[in-house]
Amino acid sequence: MSNPGGAGMTTEQLKARYVGTGHADMSKHEWLSNQHRDTYASILGHADQLLYYATAENQSMGRVRLTLLHKMIQPCGPPPPTKDLDKIIEQQMDQQEE
């Protein structure tokens, strides 16, 4: 039996429902990217916050909206290389040399 507001939900259920809650295998970059995307989405979803940022940057609301949408693609820059990715790239380079 669960309480109102989802208080009886397990952590697995919360993590399945909300992507930004993370998991044990989530990297720091992945977690930080989710945090930035959530922030940008909140700003875009609240017109008063968007107006505040537009006024602070001396830009139109449309320009700030477009900038935030572009920032949501890679909010923290490209992901750092992983060992697995490095191995795959080395294998592809070896295959091309042959």
N, CA, C and O atoms as CSV, one atom per row, in Angstrom:
chain,resi,resn,atom,element,x,y,z
A,1,MET,N,N,0.843,-1.169,0.000
A,1,MET,CA,C,0.000,0.000,0.000
A,1,MET,C,C,0.892,1.238,0.000
A,1,MET,O,O,1.841,1.312,0.781
A,2,SER,N,N,0.614,2.167,-0.827
A,2,SER,CA,C,1.455,3.361,-0.897
A,2,SER,C,C,0.737,4.559,-0.291
A,2,SER,O,O,-0.490,4.612,-0.205
A,3,ASN,N,N,1.543,5.497,0.117
A,3,ASN,CA,C,1.020,6.734,0.692
A,3,ASN,C,C,0.768,7.752,-0.414
A,3,ASN,O,O,1.310,7.610,-1.510
A,4,PRO,N,N,-0.038,8.772,-0.152
A,4,PRO,CA,C,-0.257,9.811,-1.160
A,4,PRO,C,C,1.062,10.479,-1.538
A,4,PRO,O,O,1.921,10.696,-0.684
A,5,GLY,N,N,1.213,10.793,-2.782
A,5,GLY,CA,C,2.422,11.466,-3.246
A,5,GLY,C,C,3.533,10.513,-3.619
A,5,GLY,O,O,4.639,10.956,-3.931
A,6,GLY,N,N,3.276,9.216,-3.597
A,6,GLY,CA,C,4.298,8.264,-4.005
A,6,GLY,C,C,5.329,7.970,-2.946
A,6,GLY,O,O,6.429,7.525,-3.276
A,7,ALA,N,N,5.016,8.202,-1.670
A,7,ALA,CA,C,5.989,7.979,-0.601
A,7,ALA,C,C,6.333,6.507,-0.455
A,7,ALA,O,O,7.397,6.183,0.073
A,8,GLY,N,N,5.482,5.619,-0.898
A,8,GLY,CA,C,5.744,4.193,-0.777
A,8,GLY,C,C,6.521,3.605,-1.942
A,8,GLY,O,O,6.699,2.389,-2.017
A,9,MET,N,N,6.978,4.440,-2.839
A,9,MET,CA,C,7.700,3.961,-4.013
A,9,MET,C,C,9.127,3.580,-3.640
A,9,MET,O,O,9.765,4.247,-2.825
A,10,THR,N,N,9.616,2.513,-4.236
A,10,THR,CA,C,10.994,2.100,-4.006
A,10,THR,C,C,11.917,2.950,-4.869
A,10,THR,O,O,11.466,3.639,-5.784
A,11,THR,N,N,13.200,2.898,-4.573
A,11,THR,CA,C,14.164,3.681,-5.357
A,11,THR,C,C,14.223,3.194,-6.798
A,11,THR,O,O,14.440,3.986,-7.715
A,12,GLU,N,N,14.031,1.890,-7.001
A,12,GLU,CA,C,14.040,1.366,-8.374
A,12,GLU,C,C,12.882,1.934,-9.185
A,12,GLU,O,O,13.036,2.246,-10.366
A,13,GLN,N,N,11.719,2.066,-8.542
A,13,GLN,CA,C,10.568,2.634,-9.231
A,13,GLN,C,C,10.784,4.109,-9.535
A,13,GLN,O,O,10.408,4.588,-10.604
A,14,LEU,N,N,11.389,4.827,-8.597
A,14,LEU,CA,C,11.674,6.242,-8.831
A,14,LEU,C,C,12.661,6.413,-9.980
A,14,LEU,O,O,12.482,7.280,-10.835
A,15,LYS,N,N,13.694,5.592,-9.996
A,15,LYS,CA,C,14.713,5.696,-11.040
A,15,LYS,C,C,14.161,5.328,-12.405
A,15,LYS,O,O,14.593,5.875,-13.420
A,16,ALA,N,N,13.210,4.406,-12.435
A,16,ALA,CA,C,12.580,4.048,-13.704
A,16,ALA,C,C,11.687,5.176,-14.197
A,16,ALA,O,O,11.566,5.392,-15.402
A,17,ARG,N,N,11.061,5.896,-13.268
A,17,ARG,CA,C,10.144,6.970,-13.646
A,17,ARG,C,C,10.888,8.251,-14.014
A,17,ARG,O,O,10.542,8.911,-14.993
A,18,TYR,N,N,11.903,8.601,-13.236
A,18,TYR,CA,C,12.610,9.860,-13.423
A,18,TYR,C,C,14.049,9.588,-13.844
A,18,TYR,O,O,14.844,9.065,-13.063
A,19,VAL,N,N,14.377,9.946,-15.082
A,19,VAL,CA,C,15.696,9.664,-15.630
A,19,VAL,C,C,16.794,10.376,-14.845
A,19,VAL,O,O,17.881,9.824,-14.673
A,20,GLY,N,N,16.534,11.565,-14.376
A,20,GLY,CA,C,17.557,12.364,-13.726
A,20,GLY,C,C,17.968,11.900,-12.341
A,20,GLY,O,O,18.916,12.444,-11.774
A,21,THR,N,N,17.276,10.897,-11.771
A,21,THR,CA,C,17.644,10.444,-10.440
A,21,THR,C,C,18.923,9.634,-10.446
A,21,THR,O,O,19.537,9.448,-9.396
A,22,GLY,N,N,19.335,9.152,-11.598
A,22,GLY,CA,C,20.608,8.459,-11.711
A,22,GLY,C,C,20.555,7.003,-11.307
A,22,GLY,O,O,19.523,6.479,-10.888
A,23,HIS,N,N,21.711,6.366,-11.449
A,23,HIS,CA,C,21.881,4.972,-11.061
A,23,HIS,C,C,23.348,4.756,-10.735
A,23,HIS,O,O,24.156,5.672,-10.882
A,24,ALA,N,N,23.694,3.577,-10.302
A,24,ALA,CA,C,25.057,3.311,-9.822
A,24,ALA,C,C,26.100,3.432,-10.932
A,24,ALA,O,O,27.250,3.775,-10.659
A,25,ASP,N,N,25.718,3.157,-12.165
A,25,ASP,CA,C,26.678,3.192,-13.271
A,25,ASP,C,C,26.730,4.534,-13.986
A,25,ASP,O,O,27.424,4.666,-14.994
A,26,MET,N,N,26.016,5.522,-13.491
A,26,MET,CA,C,25.974,6.826,-14.149
A,26,MET,C,C,27.271,7.590,-13.893
A,26,MET,O,O,27.744,7.674,-12.760
A,27,SER,N,N,27.831,8.142,-14.957
A,27,SER,CA,C,29.065,8.912,-14.807
A,27,SER,C,C,28.757,10.320,-14.304
A,27,SER,O,O,27.617,10.782,-14.349
A,28,LYS,N,N,29.795,10.980,-13.830
A,28,LYS,CA,C,29.635,12.349,-13.337
A,28,LYS,C,C,29.157,13.258,-14.465
A,28,LYS,O,O,28.300,14.115,-14.253
A,29,HIS,N,N,29.711,13.072,-15.662
A,29,HIS,CA,C,29.337,13.895,-16.810
A,29,HIS,C,C,27.869,13.699,-17.166
A,29,HIS,O,O,27.159,14.662,-17.457
A,30,GLU,N,N,27.421,12.452,-17.141
A,30,GLU,CA,C,26.034,12.143,-17.467
A,30,GLU,C,C,25.076,12.777,-16.444
A,30,GLU,O,O,24.046,13.340,-16.815
A,31,TRP,N,N,25.427,12.677,-15.161
A,31,TRP,CA,C,24.600,13.248,-14.110
A,31,TRP,C,C,24.539,14.766,-14.236
A,31,TRP,O,O,23.470,15.366,-14.119
A,32,LEU,N,N,25.699,15.382,-14.475
A,32,LEU,CA,C,25.749,16.832,-14.593
A,32,LEU,C,C,24.977,17.318,-15.820
A,32,LEU,O,O,24.319,18.357,-15.770
A,33,SER,N,N,25.059,16.570,-16.914
A,33,SER,CA,C,24.294,16.924,-18.117
A,33,SER,C,C,22.797,16.892,-17.835
A,33,SER,O,O,22.061,17.770,-18.287
A,34,ASN,N,N,22.340,15.883,-17.088
A,34,ASN,CA,C,20.920,15.810,-16.727
A,34,ASN,C,C,20.509,17.008,-15.883
A,34,ASN,O,O,19.427,17.562,-16.076
A,35,GLN,N,N,21.370,17.411,-14.945
A,35,GLN,CA,C,21.060,18.560,-14.099
A,35,GLN,C,C,20.933,19.832,-14.930
A,35,GLN,O,O,20.007,20.618,-14.730
A,36,HIS,N,N,21.862,20.034,-15.862
A,36,HIS,CA,C,21.812,21.225,-16.717
A,36,HIS,C,C,20.568,21.214,-17.603
A,36,HIS,O,O,19.905,22.239,-17.760
A,37,ARG,N,N,20.249,20.044,-18.185
A,37,ARG,CA,C,19.056,19.962,-19.039
A,37,ARG,C,C,17.789,20.245,-18.246
A,37,ARG,O,O,16.886,20.921,-18.740
A,38,ASP,N,N,17.714,19.733,-17.013
A,38,ASP,CA,C,16.549,20.010,-16.174
A,38,ASP,C,C,16.423,21.504,-15.894
A,38,ASP,O,O,15.324,22.056,-15.922
A,39,THR,N,N,17.559,22.157,-15.623
A,39,THR,CA,C,17.542,23.591,-15.357
A,39,THR,C,C,17.080,24.363,-16.585
A,39,THR,O,O,16.228,25.245,-16.480
A,40,TYR,N,N,17.637,24.037,-17.747
A,40,TYR,CA,C,17.243,24.725,-18.983
A,40,TYR,C,C,15.764,24.500,-19.281
A,40,TYR,O,O,15.068,25.427,-19.696
A,41,ALA,N,N,15.282,23.278,-19.073
A,41,ALA,CA,C,13.874,22.983,-19.326
A,41,ALA,C,C,12.977,23.769,-18.377
A,41,ALA,O,O,11.903,24.223,-18.771
A,42,SER,N,N,13.410,23.931,-17.134
A,42,SER,CA,C,12.630,24.710,-16.171
A,42,SER,C,C,12.568,26.176,-16.580
A,42,SER,O,O,11.514,26.806,-16.495
A,43,ILE,N,N,13.698,26.715,-17.022
A,43,ILE,CA,C,13.719,28.113,-17.462
A,43,ILE,C,C,12.822,28.298,-18.679
A,43,ILE,O,O,12.079,29.276,-18.762
A,44,LEU,N,N,12.890,27.358,-19.626
A,44,LEU,CA,C,12.053,27.460,-20.823
A,44,LEU,C,C,10.571,27.300,-20.495
A,44,LEU,O,O,9.719,27.871,-21.175
A,45,GLY,N,N,10.264,26.533,-19.464
A,45,GLY,CA,C,8.878,26.283,-19.110
A,45,GLY,C,C,8.226,27.395,-18.300
A,45,GLY,O,O,7.002,27.431,-18.180
A,46,HIS,N,N,9.016,28.294,-17.746
A,46,HIS,CA,C,8.482,29.389,-16.948
A,46,HIS,C,C,8.807,30.712,-17.643
A,46,HIS,O,O,9.964,31.128,-17.707
A,47,ALA,N,N,7.779,31.354,-18.155
A,47,ALA,CA,C,7.968,32.584,-18.936
A,47,ALA,C,C,8.618,33.696,-18.119
A,47,ALA,O,O,9.387,34.491,-18.659
A,48,ASP,N,N,8.319,33.757,-16.830
A,48,ASP,CA,C,8.911,34.821,-16.021
A,48,ASP,C,C,10.423,34.619,-15.839
A,48,ASP,O,O,11.185,35.586,-15.836
A,49,GLN,N,N,10.846,33.376,-15.690
A,49,GLN,CA,C,12.288,33.117,-15.606
A,49,GLN,C,C,12.970,33.427,-16.929
A,49,GLN,O,O,14.068,33.982,-16.956
A,50,LEU,N,N,12.312,33.066,-18.028
A,50,LEU,CA,C,12.871,33.342,-19.349
A,50,LEU,C,C,12.992,34.851,-19.566
A,50,LEU,O,O,13.988,35.321,-20.115
A,51,LEU,N,N,11.992,35.601,-19.142
A,51,LEU,CA,C,12.036,37.049,-19.252
A,51,LEU,C,C,13.169,37.626,-18.408
A,51,LEU,O,O,13.842,38.566,-18.829
A,52,TYR,N,N,13.379,37.070,-17.228
A,52,TYR,CA,C,14.462,37.521,-16.348
A,52,TYR,C,C,15.815,37.325,-17.029
A,52,TYR,O,O,16.640,38.239,-17.050
A,53,TYR,N,N,16.045,36.131,-17.587
A,53,TYR,CA,C,17.308,35.865,-18.270
A,53,TYR,C,C,17.472,36.732,-19.510
A,53,TYR,O,O,18.570,37.209,-19.794
A,54,ALA,N,N,16.387,36.938,-20.249
A,54,ALA,CA,C,16.456,37.768,-21.446
A,54,ALA,C,C,16.812,39.208,-21.089
A,54,ALA,O,O,17.599,39.849,-21.785
A,55,THR,N,N,16.234,39.711,-20.009
A,55,THR,CA,C,16.534,41.074,-19.564
A,55,THR,C,C,17.981,41.177,-19.095
A,55,THR,O,O,18.671,42.147,-19.411
A,56,ALA,N,N,18.442,40.178,-18.343
A,56,ALA,CA,C,19.808,40.189,-17.827
A,56,ALA,C,C,20.837,40.131,-18.948
A,56,ALA,O,O,21.904,40.734,-18.837
A,57,GLU,N,N,20.532,39.414,-20.026
A,57,GLU,CA,C,21.453,39.283,-21.150
A,57,GLU,C,C,21.218,40.324,-22.240
A,57,GLU,O,O,21.940,40.359,-23.236
A,58,ASN,N,N,20.203,41.176,-22.050
A,58,ASN,CA,C,19.841,42.196,-23.029
A,58,ASN,C,C,19.563,41.569,-24.404
A,58,ASN,O,O,20.018,42.067,-25.433
A,59,GLN,N,N,18.815,40.479,-24.392
A,59,GLN,CA,C,18.435,39.759,-25.604
A,59,GLN,C,C,16.910,39.612,-25.618
A,59,GLN,O,O,16.240,39.815,-24.605
A,60,SER,N,N,16.390,39.259,-26.775
A,60,SER,CA,C,14.950,38.992,-26.850
A,60,SER,C,C,14.662,37.623,-26.236
A,60,SER,O,O,15.552,36.780,-26.124
A,61,MET,N,N,13.415,37.418,-25.843
A,61,MET,CA,C,13.033,36.133,-25.249
A,61,MET,C,C,13.210,34.994,-26.251
A,61,MET,O,O,13.593,33.887,-25.872
A,62,GLY,N,N,12.936,35.259,-27.509
A,62,GLY,CA,C,13.105,34.241,-28.543
A,62,GLY,C,C,14.554,33.834,-28.711
A,62,GLY,O,O,14.860,32.656,-28.893
A,63,ARG,N,N,15.456,34.824,-28.648
A,63,ARG,CA,C,16.889,34.533,-28.780
A,63,ARG,C,C,17.386,33.702,-27.601
A,63,ARG,O,O,18.157,32.760,-27.784
A,64,VAL,N,N,16.940,34.052,-26.380
A,64,VAL,CA,C,17.342,33.301,-25.192
A,64,VAL,C,C,16.767,31.890,-25.253
A,64,VAL,O,O,17.454,30.931,-24.899
A,65,ARG,N,N,15.511,31.746,-25.697
A,65,ARG,CA,C,14.900,30.425,-25.837
A,65,ARG,C,C,15.695,29.572,-26.810
A,65,ARG,O,O,15.965,28.404,-26.530
A,66,LEU,N,N,16.073,30.138,-27.946
A,66,LEU,CA,C,16.845,29.399,-28.933
A,66,LEU,C,C,18.218,29.010,-28.384
A,66,LEU,O,O,18.683,27.894,-28.618
A,67,THR,N,N,18.863,29.910,-27.665
A,67,THR,CA,C,20.170,29.625,-27.077
A,67,THR,C,C,20.079,28.481,-26.071
A,67,THR,O,O,20.924,27.586,-26.062
A,68,LEU,N,N,19.051,28.514,-25.224
A,68,LEU,CA,C,18.893,27.447,-24.241
A,68,LEU,C,C,18.585,26.107,-24.902
A,68,LEU,O,O,19.052,25.064,-24.446
A,69,LEU,N,N,17.797,26.137,-25.978
A,69,LEU,CA,C,17.519,24.890,-26.697
A,69,LEU,C,C,18.790,24.313,-27.310
A,69,LEU,O,O,18.986,23.097,-27.299
A,70,HIS,N,N,19.657,25.176,-27.847
A,70,HIS,CA,C,20.925,24.698,-28.404
A,70,HIS,C,C,21.838,24.161,-27.304
A,70,HIS,O,O,22.562,23.189,-27.514
A,71,LYS,N,N,21.802,24.794,-26.135
A,71,LYS,CA,C,22.630,24.329,-25.018
A,71,LYS,C,C,22.176,22.975,-24.495
A,71,LYS,O,O,22.973,22.251,-23.898
A,72,MET,N,N,20.927,22.621,-24.703
A,72,MET,CA,C,20.420,21.344,-24.201
A,72,MET,C,C,20.994,20.155,-24.956
A,72,MET,O,O,20.931,19.032,-24.454
A,73,ILE,N,N,21.545,20.359,-26.134
A,73,ILE,CA,C,22.102,19.250,-26.907
A,73,ILE,C,C,23.296,18.651,-26.182
A,73,ILE,O,O,23.326,17.447,-25.928
A,74,GLN,N,N,24.275,19.472,-25.846
A,74,GLN,CA,C,25.427,19.038,-25.067
A,74,GLN,C,C,25.715,20.116,-24.021
A,74,GLN,O,O,26.585,20.963,-24.225
A,75,PRO,N,N,24.995,20.086,-22.915
A,75,PRO,CA,C,25.112,21.176,-21.949
A,75,PRO,C,C,26.478,21.280,-21.291
A,75,PRO,O,O,26.869,22.368,-20.868
A,76,CYS,N,N,27.204,20.193,-21.195
A,76,CYS,CA,C,28.520,20.200,-20.524
A,76,CYS,C,C,29.641,19.872,-21.498
A,76,CYS,O,O,30.723,19.466,-21.075
A,77,GLY,N,N,29.405,20.036,-22.780
A,77,GLY,CA,C,30.422,19.702,-23.765
A,77,GLY,C,C,30.385,18.220,-24.102
A,77,GLY,O,O,29.547,17.482,-23.584
A,78,PRO,N,N,31.296,17.782,-24.974
A,78,PRO,CA,C,31.309,16.372,-25.357
A,78,PRO,C,C,31.702,15.496,-24.168
A,78,PRO,O,O,32.453,15.935,-23.297
A,79,PRO,N,N,31.205,14.277,-24.130
A,79,PRO,CA,C,31.537,13.402,-23.010
A,79,PRO,C,C,33.013,13.020,-23.030
A,79,PRO,O,O,33.617,12.920,-24.098
A,80,PRO,N,N,33.587,12.808,-21.861
A,80,PRO,CA,C,34.989,12.420,-21.826
A,80,PRO,C,C,35.163,11.024,-22.413
A,80,PRO,O,O,34.257,10.196,-22.315
A,81,PRO,N,N,36.304,10.756,-23.014
A,81,PRO,CA,C,36.509,9.424,-23.603
A,81,PRO,C,C,36.586,8.361,-22.504
A,81,PRO,O,O,37.106,8.607,-21.416
A,82,THR,N,N,36.065,7.195,-22.810
A,82,THR,CA,C,36.125,6.081,-21.872
A,82,THR,C,C,37.097,5.043,-22.401
A,82,THR,O,O,37.465,5.072,-23.576
A,83,LYS,N,N,37.507,4.142,-21.551
A,83,LYS,CA,C,38.453,3.106,-21.964
A,83,LYS,C,C,37.850,2.233,-23.050
A,83,LYS,O,O,38.535,1.864,-24.004
A,84,ASP,N,N,36.576,1.900,-22.912
A,84,ASP,CA,C,35.912,1.057,-23.905
A,84,ASP,C,C,35.880,1.753,-25.260
A,84,ASP,O,O,36.122,1.117,-26.285
A,85,LEU,N,N,35.587,3.036,-25.277
A,85,LEU,CA,C,35.544,3.787,-26.518
A,85,LEU,C,C,36.932,3.864,-27.141
A,85,LEU,O,O,37.073,3.761,-28.360
A,86,ASP,N,N,37.945,4.044,-26.320
A,86,ASP,CA,C,39.314,4.089,-26.821
A,86,ASP,C,C,39.705,2.774,-27.481
A,86,ASP,O,O,40.379,2.772,-28.512
A,87,LYS,N,N,39.286,1.652,-26.892
A,87,LYS,CA,C,39.592,0.343,-27.473
A,87,LYS,C,C,38.918,0.181,-28.828
A,87,LYS,O,O,39.525,-0.336,-29.766
A,88,ILE,N,N,37.677,0.615,-28.936
A,88,ILE,CA,C,36.942,0.504,-30.196
A,88,ILE,C,C,37.613,1.347,-31.280
A,88,ILE,O,O,37.755,0.902,-32.419
A,89,ILE,N,N,38.021,2.552,-30.925
A,89,ILE,CA,C,38.685,3.429,-31.892
A,89,ILE,C,C,40.008,2.820,-32.332
A,89,ILE,O,O,40.336,2.863,-33.517
A,90,GLU,N,N,40.770,2.257,-31.410
A,90,GLU,CA,C,42.048,1.633,-31.761
A,90,GLU,C,C,41.838,0.451,-32.689
A,90,GLU,O,O,42.609,0.256,-33.628
A,91,GLN,N,N,40.795,-0.348,-32.437
A,91,GLN,CA,C,40.500,-1.480,-33.301
A,91,GLN,C,C,40.134,-1.011,-34.702
A,91,GLN,O,O,40.551,-1.622,-35.687
A,92,GLN,N,N,39.367,0.058,-34.804
A,92,GLN,CA,C,38.992,0.577,-36.121
A,92,GLN,C,C,40.208,1.119,-36.852
A,92,GLN,O,O,40.338,0.942,-38.064
A,93,MET,N,N,41.091,1.772,-36.130
A,93,MET,CA,C,42.318,2.305,-36.742
A,93,MET,C,C,43.193,1.162,-37.250
A,93,MET,O,O,43.778,1.270,-38.328
A,94,ASP,N,N,43.295,0.059,-36.485
A,94,ASP,CA,C,44.093,-1.090,-36.891
A,94,ASP,C,C,43.495,-1.728,-38.136
A,94,ASP,O,O,44.236,-2.149,-39.025
A,95,GLN,N,N,42.171,-1.810,-38.219
A,95,GLN,CA,C,41.515,-2.391,-39.374
A,95,GLN,C,C,41.727,-1.537,-40.622
A,95,GLN,O,O,41.869,-2.076,-41.720
A,96,GLN,N,N,41.750,-0.214,-40.469
A,96,GLN,CA,C,41.948,0.659,-41.603
A,96,GLN,C,C,43.385,0.578,-42.124
A,96,GLN,O,O,43.616,0.731,-43.324
A,97,GLU,N,N,44.338,0.340,-41.243
A,97,GLU,CA,C,45.737,0.240,-41.660
A,97,GLU,C,C,46.003,-1.036,-42.433
A,97,GLU,O,O,46.906,-1.079,-43.268
A,98,GLU,N,N,45.215,-2.092,-42.163
A,98,GLU,CA,C,45.413,-3.353,-42.857
A,98,GLU,C,C,44.869,-3.317,-44.220
A,98,GLU,O,O,44.955,-4.308,-44.945
